[in-house]
């Protein structure tokens, strides 16, 4: 019974802590009303949180905010994050789900750098290599990243053609990036390699900034235009799960 009570108290304390995270600057009364507990209970729960510097209560106003101990915990968590390791489970899960090659890339404007690759041994192998760089404007991963970047980055791009399908007009590319933002995923329709289609989605970090992109690639004979519409939501869902693990609040 005592252990159960301790567990219940811990859960309520974490609820209080999380509410202060989302709504800083609350009084004791406001906080108690928000979490549905009495003021005396909230005060009792916050005492050890304040002592541990996870919460801070202003002496004059009595308002609660996160303390610097929360920052230390957050930084310690970020220090242990490795993008490839965080994304590995979802990359393998996505490959098994769709049966096509999965890539993970990071931005290096005006290029992207491939940092991981998961292949289906039964399908045709892609020529991509870990460590290779490709332009942002003609790859799905690049466009998925570019769609959430400041507009001035687009203004400085040199839109060189890689195939006859490459978008080389800045107006067309801006319109394409707007479509990507609306639907949540990007498509490379033979724009980088003549016989390859790719579907990609952005990955956001703990600051809700684009940190990477994940994609599914394959020959046009396997990834048809109709299949692209099926793959898009699957790739976007995988990217969202990775983003969540990185601490993003985007949905």
Secondary structure, DSSP 8 states (H G I E B T S, - for coil): -HHHHHHHHHHHHHHHHHHHHHS-SB-HHHHHHHHT--HHHHHHHHHHHHHTTSEEE-TTT--EEE-HHHHHHHHHHHHH--HHHHHHHHHHHHHHHH-SEEEEEEEETTEEEEEEEE--TTS------TT-EEESTTSHHHHHHHTTS-HHHHHT-----SSTT----HHHHHHHHHHHHHHS-EEEESSSSTTEEEEEEEEE-TTS-EEEEEEEEEETTTS-HHHHHHHHHHHHHHHHHHHHHTT----
